[in-house]
Every structure is written in structure tokens, then in C-alpha cells.
């Protein structure tokens, strides 16, 4: 794979990852505000994250079941995972290039 192809793939990975993550966060946020927008928050009592949102599997399960908060958090996880995937993909492309160079000698 040429350097230009890798650059295009990495660019598309970042672009579509951020677009999808933003769409999920927007969808979850709008749905959350539709159902809870008029509630008054109670800041007197601290409530931590529910157990369902403490792992990526719990977030995915929550989002797939249609929970608004789960959709938003899945979007945030995807937003975090996008640059991590870019680095992993770039490392794989670099390793492929190095192995191809070593094969020639």
C-alpha cells in the first residue's frame, strides 16, 4: 500500500469516525433533552455513574437497547477510539512498509 493510500485511509477513518461519533452524541443528547429537559437538577446529592456505564460493554448494551444516555456515551467512546484507531492503523501500515523493505534486502 502506498503512502498516499495510507494517508487517504487514515484521513477517512478520522473523518467518518468523528462524524459518526458526533451524530451519536447529538442524537443521544436531543433524545435526553426531549425526555429530561424540563427537570430541575439536584446538585445536593452526588450520584455516581450507574454500573451499566462503567464498562464499554455496558455502554454498548445500553445504547443498543435504546437508552438515551447509552447512545450519548457510545458516541463519546467512539470519539475517544477514533484517534486510537488511527494510531493503530498507522503502526500497522508502518510495520507493513518495514517488512516489505526488509524483504527486498
ABEGO torsion letter per residue (X at the ends): XBAAAAAAAAAAAAAAAAAAAAAAAAAAAAAAAAAAAABBBBAABBBBBBAAAABAAAAAAAAAAGBAAAAAAAAAAAAAAAAAAAAAAAAAAAAAAAAAAAAAX
